[in-house]
Amino acid sequence: MSSTADNNTTRLRLASARRKVTAFLDQIRHLEASDFAHDDAREALEFIREHFNVRLASLTLLPAKVQDDLVDGVCWQISTALSRYTEVLGFILRSTNVRNAFEIHFPLKRLVRKIVSPDVQLVLSSEWNFVPFTYPMSLDLLPNFVLIGAPATESGNVLTTPLAGHEIGHSVWRTEAIRTKALEAATLAWAAVIAGEQTRFDRLLNDLAALKLNAERAETHCFSSVTRQLEEVFSDVLGLYIFGASYLYAYEYFLAPGSTFRDRGYPSGTVRVAILKETAQELGIAFDPHLFDGWQAPPEKGHIEEEVLFFADEAVSRTVPIVRSLAIDHLKTCGVAPPDSAAIARIRANFAAHVPDGEGGTLPEILCAGWEYLREHGGLARDDQQPEYDMLNELMLKSIEVSEFLLRVKTDA
Amino acid sequence: MNAGYGAPSVFLLSDLAIRAAVELERRTLGETLDGQVFDELAGALRRTSQPVSATTPFHFAEPGYYSPFERLFCARESRQSGGIEDIRAFIQRTSDALAQVKGSSLDGAADLQGFCLALHKALIQEMAAEGGFVVHGGQQHDPAETGVCAA
C-alpha cells in the first residue's frame, strides 16, 4: 500500500475536493431561489443537496492519517459525482425557462404515474443538443424521478410532445417483470440464431478474439446490442400506442429522412420505421401511408461491426413480437386507452374554427388533431403562415389547459 | 445497470466501494466505524453477479460490469483472462467475505481494503470509458441516459 496522507500535497488535494463540493452546494442554494412552475424540480434539488451535504461531512470526517490511495479514490469519486450532477443541475435550471410548455407537465405526469409508478416524479426540461432524451429513473440520487428533455429549440413546440412517450417507455422498460420476460425471449432467440449460423458466429468470435475479446466477453458485447435495440423498440411501441398517429408524425418530423449513422444500440432506421408501420397497422392507427417514403438506411459499417449487427438484428427481429405485446399488454393493464378517433375529429373541427377544444380531449387526442391540422395546411412553414402556426400551438396549449381544468373540476365534484 | 434492473448502477457500486475502503481504514486505525456499508457493498456485489434470469440459455453480464470485474479478477487472482462463471464465483466469494468483515482479523481487512480500492478504480475507469463524463457523445452510450435517436 502507498504512503499515508501526511503530506502537504494530499492535504491540499482533499481541501480542493471540499471546496468543489462546497461550490456545488452553493450553486444548488442559488438554483433553489428560482421560480419553479412545478414542485418536482425543486424536490429533485433537495435530494441532490442532501446527498452532497452528507458527502461534504464525510470528507471532513476522514481519518487524519489516511493512505494516499484512499485519498485518490475519494477525489475520483467526488469528481465523478460532481460531473454527473452538475449536468443534472443544468437540466433542472432549464426546466424553469419560460420557453418550456408548462401545460403538458400535469397530463404527462399523470401518464407516468399510471404506467410507471404512482409515486414517480417528473421533470421536463430542455437541452442544448438536438436530441430528445431522458434519464429514466436511472440517476442514483433521484431514483423516483423521470427526467425528460427536449432540444432547447423545440421545447416550446407542443407537436413534439409525443416523443416524450418514447422517453417514458425507457422508464417502463425498467420494470423488472417486463425486462426479465423480454431478456428471456431475447436469449432464446439469440441462441437459436447462433445455432442456425454456428460457423459464421465462430468466425466472428475469431475476429473478435483478435481484438482481445474472449468468447464470453465477445458474446456479451454482441448481445448488449440486442437488449438495447429491444429497449428502443419497446419505447417506440409504447409511444405509438399512447400517442397514436401523432407519434409517427413527430417521429418523422424529428428524424426524416432517416439516420446517416447506425448506433449499435438502435435498430436500423428502416427497420425501426417498418416496426412502427406494422405496429400501427396492428393497432388500427390511421396515418399518411406515404409518411416514411424514401426513408434512408444508414451506410454499412466495417466487416466485424456488420457481422455483430447481423446476429443482433436477427435476434431482435425474432423478439419484436414479444416485446410489442409486452408494451401493449402493460398499457392495457394500466388502463391506458389509445386516442379516440371521434374525439380527434371533434378537436380538429374546433381547430378549423380557431377555437380550443372544450370537451376535455386527452393530450394525445389534442396532439393528433394538431398534427392533422398542420399537415393539411402544408406544414405551416412559410413566413406568411407563421401566425397560423403560432395560433395552432396556442390552440393546443389552451385545449390542454381546458382539459386539465375539466378533469380537476370533475375530480373535486 | 440501473436500480430498477435489480443490480445497482456502476456509480453506486463505486461509491459503496470507496466508502467501504474508508471504513476499513478506520478499522485499521482503531477508530469507530460504520459497518453497515460492508453489508450494502456485499449485497450490491451479489446482485451484480447473479444471472438476470435462471431460465436464459446462456449467461451474460450486465453492460458496464464485465470489463471492470474481469480486470479486477485477473489482477487479484493473477490470471490472464476470466470466464463469466469464474468472475461470478470470485465476486461472490469477496461478497461473502465483506459480509463477515466486522468479525474478521485485521489481516483479512487489509486484503479486503485492497479489493475495495481496486474495485473502485476499475469502476471509475469503466465509467470514464463509457462516456460517463460526456453523455452526449453520439457513439458512446451512457447507461444513465438514453434518447429517441442516436445523435
Chai-1 contact restraints between the chains, C-beta under 6 A:
chainA,res_idxA,chainB,res_idxB,connection_type,confidence,min_distance_angstrom,max_distance_angstrom,comment,restraint_id
A,P63,B,E25,contact,1.0,0.0,6.0,A-B,restraint_1
A,P63,B,R26,contact,1.0,0.0,6.0,A-B,restraint_2
A,P63,B,L29,contact,1.0,0.0,6.0,A-B,restraint_3
A,V66,B,E25,contact,1.0,0.0,6.0,A-B,restraint_4
A,D69,B,L117,contact,1.0,0.0,6.0,A-B,restraint_5
A,L70,B,A21,contact,1.0,0.0,6.0,A-B,restraint_6
A,L70,B,E25,contact,1.0,0.0,6.0,A-B,restraint_7
A,G73,B,I18,contact,1.0,0.0,6.0,A-B,restraint_8
A,G73,B,L117,contact,1.0,0.0,6.0,A-B,restraint_9
A,G73,B,H120,contact,1.0,0.0,6.0,A-B,restraint_10
A,W76,B,I124,contact,1.0,0.0,6.0,A-B,restraint_11
A,Q77,B,I18,contact,1.0,0.0,6.0,A-B,restraint_12
A,S83,B,F133,contact,1.0,0.0,6.0,A-B,restraint_13
A,N129,B,H136,contact,1.0,0.0,6.0,A-B,restraint_14
A,V131,B,G147,contact,1.0,0.0,6.0,A-B,restraint_15
A,V131,B,A151,contact,1.0,0.0,6.0,A-B,restraint_16
A,P132,B,G147,contact,1.0,0.0,6.0,A-B,restraint_17
A,P132,B,V148,contact,1.0,0.0,6.0,A-B,restraint_18
A,F133,B,E145,contact,1.0,0.0,6.0,A-B,restraint_19
A,F133,B,G147,contact,1.0,0.0,6.0,A-B,restraint_20
A,Y135,B,A144,contact,1.0,0.0,6.0,A-B,restraint_21
A,Y135,B,E145,contact,1.0,0.0,6.0,A-B,restraint_22
A,S138,B,N2,contact,1.0,0.0,6.0,A-B,restraint_23
A,S138,B,A144,contact,1.0,0.0,6.0,A-B,restraint_24
A,D140,B,S9,contact,1.0,0.0,6.0,A-B,restraint_25
A,D140,B,F11,contact,1.0,0.0,6.0,A-B,restraint_26
A,D140,B,L12,contact,1.0,0.0,6.0,A-B,restraint_27
A,P143,B,A3,contact,1.0,0.0,6.0,A-B,restraint_28
A,L163,B,V148,contact,1.0,0.0,6.0,A-B,restraint_29
A,H166,B,V148,contact,1.0,0.0,6.0,A-B,restraint_30
A,H170,B,T146,contact,1.0,0.0,6.0,A-B,restraint_31
A,R174,B,N2,contact,1.0,0.0,6.0,A-B,restraint_32
A,R174,B,G4,contact,1.0,0.0,6.0,A-B,restraint_33
A,T180,B,S53,contact,1.0,0.0,6.0,A-B,restraint_34
A,L183,B,V52,contact,1.0,0.0,6.0,A-B,restraint_35
A,E184,B,S53,contact,1.0,0.0,6.0,A-B,restraint_36
A,E184,B,T55,contact,1.0,0.0,6.0,A-B,restraint_37
A,E184,B,T56,contact,1.0,0.0,6.0,A-B,restraint_38
A,T187,B,T56,contact,1.0,0.0,6.0,A-B,restraint_39
A,T187,B,P57,contact,1.0,0.0,6.0,A-B,restraint_40
A,A191,B,P57,contact,1.0,0.0,6.0,A-B,restraint_41
A,N214,B,S81,contact,1.0,0.0,6.0,A-B,restraint_42
A,E216,B,G83,contact,1.0,0.0,6.0,A-B,restraint_43
A,E216,B,I84,contact,1.0,0.0,6.0,A-B,restraint_44
A,R217,B,Y66,contact,1.0,0.0,6.0,A-B,restraint_45
A,T220,B,F60,contact,1.0,0.0,6.0,A-B,restraint_46
A,T220,B,A61,contact,1.0,0.0,6.0,A-B,restraint_47
A,T220,B,Y66,contact,1.0,0.0,6.0,A-B,restraint_48
A,F223,B,F60,contact,1.0,0.0,6.0,A-B,restraint_49
A,S224,B,P63,contact,1.0,0.0,6.0,A-B,restraint_50
A,L255,B,C149,contact,1.0,0.0,6.0,A-B,restraint_51
A,D263,B,A150,contact,1.0,0.0,6.0,A-B,restraint_52
A,G265,B,H141,contact,1.0,0.0,6.0,A-B,restraint_53
A,Y266,B,A150,contact,1.0,0.0,6.0,A-B,restraint_54
